[in-house]
Amino acid sequence: MYHASRWRLALNQAFLITWAIVSLLPLIWMFSASLQTNQEIYAGLKLIPTAPQWSNYSQAWSMSDFGTYFMNSLFYTVATVVGTILISSMAAFGFAWLKIPGKEIFYYAFLFLLMMPIPGQFVPLFLVLVKLGLADTRLGYVLVLINSSLAVSIFLLRGYMESVPKALEEAARIDGASTLMLYWRIMMPLCRPALATITIFTALSAWNELVLALIIFSDRSKLPVQAGLMIFQGTYLTRFDLMMAATTIATIPVILMYVVAQRSIIKSVMAGAVKG
């Protein structure tokens, strides 16, 4: 039995290592190609550039206003994450801890309306933005992105907050804590793993969004980085070196976000798996 379990463990590890290599290979090739000349790329697959062309990144950044699109996405992502965390955490706190008549009915009705897919709301969303004077504005775009992230965020945070012992509230109330202090100084620190999970999911969704931006924005200078990649590809179709450099620039923030938040995501998963 002991040897069988060791062989099983070794096979599982070998499978996971192989899967990781296969998954990382496209990213490795993308980074490698971004440092090669166009001639090297056309010559065939090569993972190690002969002479790294770091100038590809500066060229990609300055061409077709790609740097502007990148900074737009950075702003949209940060604003969406901050707005989503603030609104969803306050809503989840109210649904989980405050005594509100009929809150269960309101909660599920609220989630039902928010869980409607964004593509099915394109026409009414655009009409609402036009009526409010927010069409072709950064604020209107960010508000729609926040709206699309609220349902899942509130659902996750409410479940996490409900698992916190009620004895903490009683102790805080005895010490004179107000409802706002209970939310900000007790609940928010305890929910850091869940907040990290929401942050990474919301950030990825906002960073990779494309279709909604093409509908809302008519001003090309306000488009996000994914639209910038599409424009870049159409303009420099045969310049694979610059295309790979631009794609690498757009991918780096996503990788950094995951690396920074991965420990908190694991803690959140483990906290959801074990209660009590």
Secondary structure, 3 states (H helix, E strand, C coil): CHHHHHHHHHHHHHHHHHHHHHHHHHHHHHHHHHCCCHHHHHHCCCCCCCCCCCHHHHHHHHHHHHHHHHHHHHHHHHHHHHHHHHHHHHHHHHHHHCCCCCHHHHHHHHHHHHCCCHHHHHHHHHHHHHHHCCCCCHHHHHHHHHHHHHHHHHHHHHHHHHCCCCHHHHHHHHCCCCHHHHHHHHHHHHCHHHHHHHHHHHHHHHHCCCHHHHHHCCCHHHCCHHHHHHHHHHHCCCCHHHHHHHHHHHHHHHHHHHHHHHHHHHHHHHHHHCCC
